[in-house]
Amino acid sequence: MQPLHARYPFLEGAREAVEAAAVDLSEVVATDETVTQRALERVEHAITDGTVGEPHRRTRVELLSYPVARVLVSLVDQHVCTRKYARAEAETAHERFAEEFEQTTEFKSTQSERVELRDLLAEFDLSASVREAETGYWVAVGTYLDLAADQRGDEWRLVNRPLADGRVRITDDDLHVLLKQAIRHRVEDGLPFDVPDVIADELDGEVEQLREVLADLDLTREIDTVVPEMFPPCMQALLDQVQKGEHLEHHSRFAIAAFLTSIGMTTDEIVDLFQVNPGFGEEATRYQVDHIRGDTSPTEYSTPACSTMKSYGDCVNMDDLCKRISHPMAYYEKKLDDADDDELVDWREENGEDEAEADA
């Protein structure tokens, strides 16, 4: 087991090193508390701060903590945990290889302890797809579209890139970002997977700890997109009741107002949306939304979790995705992540266009 494998545990060479050492994961989780604790740190840090924590000084511990961390993620089995973990591993690797690429002298030990660009390109079968240019690189269009799919910003749109002979022109930094995405794909591939009971039983405490961390955290990114057809079923049902002018209990009014606030709607927009409902007077609605937002209270309230929605009877029309998540915001975020760009038409933009046409 080499230090290089501990720094980049997703490499094929790292997997082969673990296999060559005949490591039995069931034995590791049962007898090596140090590895288990480091694995727990990897996942917990991924959830809370987007890193994998400080590496352990022992190569064996650091390397073995990676497969055990993947086991923990699989046992937790929540999309937001899987996504955050894969992103954290990829971001950490990105920081490390970007620094190593800039090294002008070799490490004091051996060249094998340093990853090079050609190594990563070969690792992800990208050698033929990436060609060096006078400045930057040319990348095959198919490869670019695959690895740039999750990147936000107009600069990543194909129409804004130089294109020639089926290849896209990118900078050095752009290539690093694409490699980070390739790493994320590999880390996320296969997660979650079925874990044998003999291993799962040893990790009950760690899994419970991670679930508590998930429950205590606001796990949603900054969202400012309103696409009602992608709302979780519970919020679609509440919104439908609002728009039909039906009476909602206080907890239901709170839930839909908190959800709409969390996805970026302003107080005025929510008031306009609710004005058709006789149970939502403008003054009372504005006060409640401002209170939820934290403008007139010391606390900014978040959308109730699925468990709370169930306890109040607001969890309805569950679908397959509902069964895999624990929070309405996680549901909505997953829907947005999986949607094509042409599906992400903001409700506010559509209504703005309709009003403009009516005025014309």
Secondary structure by P-SEA (a helix, b strand, c coil): cccccccccccaaaaaaaaaacccaaaaaaccaaaaaaaaaaaaaaacccccccccccaaaaaaaaaaaaaaaaaaccaaaaaaaaaaaaaaaaaaaaaaaaccccccccccccccaaaaaaaaccccccccccccccccaaaaaaaaccccccccccccccccccbbbbcaaaaaaaaaaaaaaaaaccccccccaaaaaacaaaaaaaaaaaaaccccccccccccccccaaaaaaaaaaaacccccaaaaaaaaaaaaaacccaaaaaaaacccccccaaaaaaaaaaaaccccccccccccaaaaaaacccccccaaaaacccaaaaaaaaaaaccccccccaaaaaaaaaaaaac
